[in-house]
Amino acid sequence: MTRLGVKLCGNCNPEINSMSAARKIAADIGMQLVPYDEGDITLTVSGCISSCVYEKYPSPVQIQGLMVNGTRCASQKELVERAIEEYRRIIHDCT
């Protein structure tokens, strides 16, 4: 099973439930959620727009509060759906 390595911020000012979003994304794309440095592909999740984890932990999909790769979402549900679409596109491009 492909592993999704996730790095979460400290959630000092969260707009979203970071762990819930990461779990839903991993489950929907059929990946096992693991620590960032153990992943075959990675995800960084900052609970707010500061994106404090991304500079140190780059990822093809970056969540910053209610944003995915710089695009604002109306809800956490939309954010998760957009992130899933991004990973499916990445997976498709790699096969």
N, C-alpha and C positions, 0 to 999 in steps of 0.2 A: 504494500500500500504506500502511495506517495505521502510524504510528510510535509505538513504546512508548519513551518517554524514561525512562531509568533513572538513579538516583543511588545509588551504593554508599557505604557507610561505609569507613573505613580498615581494617576487619577486624582490629582489635587483640585481640579476644577472641571469635573466631567460634564459633558453634554449628552453622553451616551453611556450605556453599560458595555464597556470594552470587552470583557470576557464573554458576555453573552453574544455579542456580535461576532467575535472570533470563533466561538464554538459553532454558531449557525453557519458561518461561511465554510468552515472546514467540513462540517457534516454534509452540506448541500453540494460541495464539489467532490465529495468522497475521499477526503484526505484525513489523515490522523493528525491531530493537533499536538505539536511538540515544542520544546523551547527553541528560540530563534536559531541558535547555532547548530541545531540538530535537523533543521528542515532541508528538504530538497528544493523548496521554493519558500519565500518568506512573506510575512505580513507584519507591518508595523501599525500599531493602534495607539493614537494619542486621544485621550478623552475630550480634549478641547482643540481649538485651532492653532495653538502654539507649536504643535508638532515637535515636541521636545525630544522624542526618541529617534526621529527619522535621520537626522544628521549623523548620528553615531551608528545607526542600524538601518542602512538603505534597504529598500524593498520595491518590487515592481508595482505593488498596490499599497498605497499609503492612506490610512484613515486619520483624519484630523477633526475631531468632534463630528459634526454632521457633514463632513466633506470626504469625498473619495477622489484621490489624485487631483485635488484642486476644484472639483465640481461639488457645489452645495446640494444637499439632499433635504427634503422636507421632513423626513422622519428617520428613525433608526431602521425601520423596515425597508424603506427605499435605499438607505445606505447599504444595508446588507445585500439587497438585490443587485445594486450597481457593482459592488465588490465581487459578487459571484460572477456577474457578466464579464468583468475584467479578467478574472482568473480563467474562465472558460475560453476567452479569446486568446489568452497567453498559452494555455494548454493546446488549443487548436493550432496556433501558429508554430508550436514546437513539434507537432506530429506530422 
